[in-house]
């Protein structure tokens, strides 16, 4: 469910950025950064980011309609809490974008759909 660049109108793209920036700032403020001071937890966090980048490149799914995007978001949320999970999933999207599999114009919309919805569903 990765939206390519140019799929959304400029209005939708701007609205996605308007929603994404405050949410990302709120998550960065509410994140339990002290959890990542412990080397084992930091290694687990970064390993999960790298593993999800690799899994999202595979475009694999477990069953029709159940993709690894949502499963990865659920595992991330359960391990690190909603704020660090949202930030980590945004880092995953940055990694996917740097590898050329996703564009930057739709980054905010993808972050809201892939990270925001997955974390919200898992946290609720």
N, CA and C of each residue as an Amber inpcrd file, in Angstrom:
protein
   372
   0.8360000  -1.1780000   0.0000000   0.0000000   0.0000000   0.0000000
   0.8800000   1.2400000   0.0000000   1.8810000   1.2510000  -0.8350000
   2.7940000   2.3670000  -0.9400000   2.3300000   3.2680000  -2.0790000
   1.9390000   4.4770000  -1.7530000   1.4360000   5.4000000  -2.7690000
   2.5980000   5.9730000  -3.5710000   2.5630000   5.8750000  -4.8900000
   3.6340000   6.4580000  -5.6970000   3.4650000   7.9710000  -5.8100000
   4.5580000   8.6340000  -6.1580000   4.4980000  10.0780000  -6.3810000
   3.5790000  10.3840000  -7.5530000   2.8800000  11.4850000  -7.4740000
   2.0010000  11.9140000  -8.5420000   0.6190000  11.3110000  -8.5030000
   0.3710000  10.3750000  -7.6020000  -0.9450000   9.7550000  -7.5230000
  -1.9580000  10.7020000  -6.8860000  -1.5290000  11.4550000  -5.8900000
  -2.4110000  12.3850000  -5.1890000  -2.2670000  13.7870000  -5.7590000
  -3.3670000  14.5300000  -5.7330000  -3.3190000  15.9380000  -6.1210000
  -2.4630000  16.7200000  -5.1360000  -2.1070000  17.9300000  -5.5250000
  -1.2900000  18.7760000  -4.6560000  -2.0120000  19.0950000  -3.3540000
  -3.3220000  19.2690000  -3.4130000  -4.0880000  19.5590000  -2.2010000
  -4.0260000  18.4310000  -1.1900000  -4.1460000  17.1880000  -1.6720000
  -4.0580000  16.0360000  -0.7760000  -2.6470000  15.8810000  -0.2100000
  -1.6580000  16.1710000  -1.0380000  -0.2770000  16.0700000  -0.5780000
   0.0060000  17.0950000   0.5100000  -0.4570000  18.3240000   0.2990000
  -0.2660000  19.3710000   1.3110000  -1.0150000  19.0130000   2.5860000
  -2.2340000  18.5020000   2.4560000  -3.0090000  18.1140000   3.6380000
  -2.3160000  16.9790000   4.3980000  -1.7160000  16.0520000   3.6740000
  -0.9870000  14.9640000   4.3360000   0.2050000  15.5090000   5.1150000
   0.9320000  16.4640000   4.5280000   2.0540000  17.0660000   5.2440000
   1.5820000  17.8740000   6.4420000   0.4580000  18.5590000   6.3000000
  -0.0840000  19.3430000   7.4210000  -0.4770000  18.4260000   8.5800000
  -0.9600000  17.2420000   8.2800000  -1.3100000  16.2800000   9.3350000
  -0.0800000  15.5510000   9.8680000   0.8780000  15.2640000   8.9890000
   2.0350000  14.4620000   9.3850000   2.9990000  15.2140000  10.2970000
   3.3080000  16.4530000   9.9740000   4.3290000  17.1890000  10.7340000
   3.9600000  17.3320000  12.2090000   2.7420000  17.7850000  12.5600000
   2.4260000  17.8510000  13.9970000   2.4240000  16.4820000  14.6740000
   1.9670000  15.4590000  13.9660000   1.9610000  14.1170000  14.5470000
   3.3860000  13.6180000  14.7900000   4.2870000  13.8710000  13.8550000
   5.6790000  13.4560000  14.0260000   6.3400000  14.2190000  15.1720000
   6.0560000  15.5110000  15.2800000   6.6070000  16.2940000  16.3880000
   6.0460000  15.8280000  17.7250000   4.7610000  15.5200000  17.7660000
   4.1400000  15.0260000  18.9960000   4.7260000  13.6730000  19.3840000
   4.9330000  12.8020000  18.4040000   5.5280000  11.4920000  18.6850000
   6.9670000  11.6440000  19.1690000   7.7190000  12.5590000  18.5640000
   9.1020000  12.7790000  18.9970000   9.1520000  13.3260000  20.4190000
   8.1830000  14.1290000  20.7670000   8.1370000  14.6940000  22.1220000
   7.7020000  13.6490000  23.1440000   6.7890000  12.7670000  22.7820000
   6.2450000  11.7670000  23.7080000   7.0470000  10.4660000  23.7500000
   8.0150000  10.3140000  22.8630000   8.7700000   9.0570000  22.7880000
   9.5990000   8.8450000  24.0510000   9.7020000   7.6160000  24.4560000
  10.5060000   7.2420000  25.6260000  11.9450000   6.9950000  25.1660000
  12.6650000   8.0730000  24.9130000  14.0150000   7.9710000  24.3690000
  14.9640000   7.2650000  25.3290000  14.6850000   7.3420000  26.6330000
  15.5780000   6.7170000  27.6140000  15.6060000   5.1900000  27.4630000
  14.5950000   4.6320000  26.8190000  14.5820000   3.1860000  26.5660000
  15.7270000   2.8010000  25.6330000  16.0680000   3.6930000  24.7110000
  17.0960000   3.3880000  23.7180000  18.5090000   3.6210000  24.2330000
  18.6490000   4.0560000  25.4900000  19.9810000   4.2230000  26.0710000
  20.6320000   2.8640000  26.3030000  19.8310000   1.8820000  26.6280000
  20.3310000   0.5240000  26.8300000  20.7530000  -0.0480000  25.4700000
  22.0040000  -0.5060000  25.3480000  22.5020000  -0.9640000  24.0400000
  21.6800000  -2.0910000  23.4130000  21.1910000  -3.0110000  24.2150000
  20.4100000  -4.1190000  23.6480000  19.1080000  -3.6190000  23.0360000
  18.4550000  -2.6680000  23.6860000  17.1990000  -2.1220000  23.1490000
  17.4540000  -1.2910000  21.8930000  18.5490000  -0.5250000  21.8900000
  18.8880000   0.2610000  20.7060000  19.1900000  -0.6560000  19.5270000
  19.9340000  -1.7270000  19.7750000  20.2200000  -2.6840000  18.7050000
  18.9450000  -3.3390000  18.1900000  18.0250000  -3.6690000  19.0870000
  16.7520000  -4.2620000  18.6670000  15.9410000  -3.2730000  17.8360000
  15.9310000  -2.0020000  18.2460000  15.2020000  -0.9610000  17.5140000
  15.7620000  -0.8130000  16.0980000  17.0780000  -0.6750000  15.9950000
  17.6940000  -0.4870000  14.6810000  17.6030000  -1.7470000  13.8240000
  17.7050000  -2.9160000  14.4480000  17.5480000  -4.1650000  13.6970000
  16.1320000  -4.2980000  13.1560000  15.1520000  -3.8490000  13.9320000
  13.7720000  -3.9160000  13.4610000  13.5560000  -2.9630000  12.2860000
  14.1900000  -1.7900000  12.3340000  14.0920000  -0.8530000  11.2120000
  14.6700000  -1.4880000   9.9510000  15.8560000  -2.0700000  10.0540000
  16.4980000  -2.6870000   8.8860000  15.6890000  -3.8850000   8.3890000
  15.1970000  -4.7040000   9.3050000  14.4030000  -5.8740000   8.9060000
  13.1290000  -5.4570000   8.1850000  12.4790000  -4.4030000   8.6640000
  11.2550000  -3.9550000   7.9960000  11.5430000  -3.3330000   6.6380000
  12.6750000  -2.6600000   6.5020000  13.0510000  -2.1460000   5.1790000
  13.1810000  -3.3110000   4.1980000  13.8530000  -4.3690000   4.6320000
  14.0220000  -5.5380000   3.7560000  12.6910000  -6.2190000   3.4640000
  11.8440000  -6.3690000   4.4730000  10.5430000  -7.0140000   4.2550000
   9.6420000  -6.1880000   3.3470000   9.6840000  -4.8690000   3.4890000
   8.8230000  -4.0310000   2.6580000   9.3070000  -4.0100000   1.2180000
  10.5980000  -4.2750000   0.9960000  11.0880000  -4.3940000  -0.3760000
  10.5740000  -5.6600000  -1.0400000  10.3530000  -6.6870000  -0.2580000
   9.8750000  -7.9510000  -0.8130000   8.4310000  -7.8810000  -1.2860000
   7.6640000  -6.9260000  -0.7490000   6.2420000  -6.8050000  -1.0740000
   5.5170000  -8.1090000  -0.7840000   5.9050000  -8.7570000   0.2830000
   5.3190000 -10.0510000   0.6350000   4.0870000  -9.8540000   1.5000000
   3.2250000 -10.8220000   1.4590000   2.0380000 -10.8140000   2.2930000
   1.7830000 -12.1970000   2.8630000   1.1070000 -12.2460000   3.9800000
   0.7950000 -13.5190000   4.6070000  -0.4570000 -14.1060000   3.9730000
  -1.5180000 -13.3370000   3.9740000  -2.7800000 -13.7000000   3.3360000
  -3.2210000 -12.5030000   2.5100000  -4.1230000 -12.6910000   1.5760000
  -4.6180000 -11.5320000   0.8360000  -5.2520000 -10.5200000   1.7880000
  -4.7950000  -9.2970000   1.7110000  -5.3190000  -8.2360000   2.5670000
  -4.5460000  -8.0510000   3.8540000  -3.6810000  -8.9830000   4.2170000
  -2.8710000  -8.8730000   5.4270000  -1.4170000  -8.8080000   4.9930000
  -0.8740000  -7.6200000   4.9570000   0.4950000  -7.4700000   4.4870000
   1.4450000  -7.3640000   5.6700000   2.7190000  -7.4760000   5.3720000
   3.7260000  -7.3910000   6.4180000   3.8980000  -5.9700000   6.9260000
   3.3550000  -4.9780000   6.2230000   3.4170000  -3.6060000   6.7130000
   2.6940000  -3.5060000   8.0460000   1.4790000  -4.0310000   8.0880000
   0.6820000  -3.9410000   9.3100000   1.2270000  -4.8450000  10.4030000
   1.7290000  -6.0060000  10.0470000   2.3180000  -6.8910000  11.0510000
   3.5840000  -6.2810000  11.6430000   4.3970000  -5.6660000  10.8110000
   5.6000000  -4.9950000  11.3080000   5.2670000  -3.8180000  12.1970000
   4.2360000  -3.0730000  11.8370000   3.8090000  -1.9490000  12.6690000
   3.2900000  -2.4370000  14.0120000   2.5950000  -3.5600000  14.0100000
   2.0810000  -4.1150000  15.2610000   3.2170000  -4.5740000  16.1650000
   4.1800000  -5.2830000  15.6070000   5.3140000  -5.7520000  16.4050000
   6.1100000  -4.5700000  16.9480000   6.3270000  -3.5690000  16.1100000
   7.0560000  -2.3740000  16.5340000   6.3250000  -1.6870000  17.6870000
   5.0210000  -1.5510000  17.5800000   4.2390000  -0.8830000  18.6210000
   4.2710000  -1.6690000  19.9200000   4.1380000  -2.9700000  19.8370000
   4.1440000  -3.7810000  21.0490000   5.5110000  -3.7940000  21.7220000
   6.5740000  -3.6860000  20.9600000   7.9210000  -3.7130000  21.5400000
   8.3590000  -2.3710000  22.1150000   7.9900000  -1.2690000  21.4640000
   8.5690000   0.0190000  21.8250000   7.5540000   1.1010000  22.1650000
   6.2790000   0.8260000  22.0780000   5.2870000   1.8650000  22.3380000
   4.9550000   2.6190000  21.0660000   3.8570000   3.3670000  21.1220000
   3.3440000   3.9840000  19.8990000   4.2720000   5.0590000  19.3490000
   4.8850000   5.8720000  20.2010000   5.6810000   6.9980000  19.7150000
   6.9640000   6.5210000  19.0360000   7.7000000   5.6400000  19.6920000
   8.9180000   5.1190000  19.0670000   8.5970000   4.2620000  17.8490000
   7.4690000   3.5820000  17.8700000   7.0670000   2.7910000  16.7090000
   6.7820000   3.6980000  15.5170000   6.0860000   4.8040000  15.7470000
   5.7960000   5.7300000  14.6530000   7.0900000   6.3100000  14.0890000
   7.9980000   6.6990000  14.9670000   9.2770000   7.2530000  14.5140000
  10.0830000   6.1840000  13.7750000  10.1090000   4.9740000  14.3010000
  10.8370000   3.8920000  13.6410000  10.2670000   3.5490000  12.2800000
   8.9460000   3.5380000  12.1750000   8.3270000   3.2460000  10.8780000
   8.5580000   4.3770000   9.8840000   8.6570000   5.6020000  10.3710000
   9.0290000   6.7050000   9.4780000  10.4710000   6.5370000   9.0020000
  11.3470000   6.0310000   9.8850000  12.7170000   5.7250000   9.4620000
  12.7350000   4.6110000   8.4140000  11.8420000   3.6500000   8.5570000
  11.7200000   2.5900000   7.5510000  11.3280000   3.2000000   6.2090000
  10.3830000   4.1210000   6.2190000   9.9760000   4.7750000   4.9670000
  11.1090000   5.6020000   4.3730000  11.9240000   6.2260000   5.2260000
  13.0940000   6.9520000   4.7290000  14.0570000   5.9750000   4.0570000
  14.2920000   4.8270000   4.6770000  15.1630000   3.8180000   4.0770000
  14.6290000   3.2930000   2.7610000  13.3330000   3.0630000   2.7030000
  12.7130000   2.6060000   1.4530000  12.8400000   3.6890000   0.3840000
  12.6730000   4.9460000   0.7830000  12.8120000   6.0500000  -0.1640000
  14.2410000   6.2240000  -0.6560000  15.2060000   6.0580000   0.2440000
  16.6090000   6.1860000  -0.1590000  17.0340000   5.0760000  -1.1090000
  16.4020000   3.9330000  -1.0130000  16.6940000   2.8310000  -1.9300000
  15.9580000   2.9590000  -3.2570000  15.1330000   3.9680000  -3.4000000
  14.4640000   4.2200000  -4.6690000  13.1520000   3.5000000  -4.8710000
  12.6260000   2.8600000  -3.8430000  11.3720000   2.1340000  -3.9820000
  10.1590000   2.9810000  -3.6310000  10.3850000   4.1860000  -3.1660000
   9.2820000   5.0680000  -2.8020000   9.7120000   6.4970000  -3.0780000
   8.7500000   7.3320000  -3.4410000   9.0540000   8.7210000  -3.7180000
   8.9340000   9.5840000  -2.4750000   9.4340000  10.7950000  -2.5930000
   9.4280000  11.7040000  -1.4450000   8.2000000  12.5900000  -1.4120000
   7.5610000  12.8070000  -2.5470000   6.3870000  13.6750000  -2.5860000
   5.2530000  13.0910000  -1.7490000   5.0910000  11.8060000  -1.7960000
   4.0090000  11.1460000  -1.0630000   4.4850000  10.5660000   0.2700000
   5.6300000  11.0420000   0.7740000   6.1620000  10.5010000   2.0280000
   5.1880000  10.6920000   3.1830000   4.6120000  11.8650000   3.3010000
   3.6990000  12.1340000   4.4200000   2.4530000  11.2600000   4.3330000
   1.9050000  11.1160000   3.1430000   0.7180000  10.2710000   2.9870000
   1.0530000   8.8120000   3.2870000   2.2060000   8.3550000   2.8210000
   2.6200000   6.9830000   3.1190000   2.8770000   6.7920000   4.6080000
   3.4680000   7.7830000   5.2450000   3.7270000   7.6820000   6.6820000
   2.4200000   7.6250000   7.4600000   1.4530000   8.4250000   7.0610000
   0.1630000   8.3990000   7.7570000  -0.5580000   7.0800000   7.5260000
  -0.4840000   6.5580000   6.3040000  -1.1890000   5.3090000   6.0010000
  -0.4730000   4.0790000   6.5440000   0.8230000   4.0000000   6.3200000
   1.5570000   2.7990000   6.7090000   1.9410000   2.8110000   8.1830000
   2.4690000   3.9340000   8.6470000   2.9060000   3.9990000  10.0430000
   1.7630000   4.4160000  10.9600000   1.0680000   5.4770000  10.6000000
   0.0290000   6.0100000  11.4820000  -1.1240000   5.0610000  11.7110000
  -1.6450000   4.4890000  10.6510000  -2.7900000   3.5800000  10.7910000
  -2.3680000   2.2920000  11.4980000  -1.2080000   1.7600000  11.1400000
  -0.7370000   0.5350000  11.7820000  -0.4810000   0.7100000  13.2680000
   0.1440000   1.8170000  13.6310000   0.4140000   2.0850000  15.0460000
  -0.8780000   2.3750000  15.7900000  -1.7760000   3.1440000  15.1820000
  -3.0450000   3.4660000  15.8500000  -3.8930000   2.2160000  16.0690000
  -3.9240000   1.3400000  15.0900000  -4.7060000   0.1110000  15.2420000
  -4.1040000  -0.8020000  16.3020000  -2.7940000  -0.8260000  16.3960000
  -2.1360000  -1.6830000  17.3830000  -2.2030000  -1.0940000  18.7810000
  -2.1640000   0.2160000  18.8630000  -2.1500000   0.8840000  20.1670000
  -3.5310000   0.9390000  20.8050000  -4.5550000   0.9210000  19.9720000
  -5.9230000   1.0810000  20.4930000  -6.4260000  -0.0870000  21.2740000
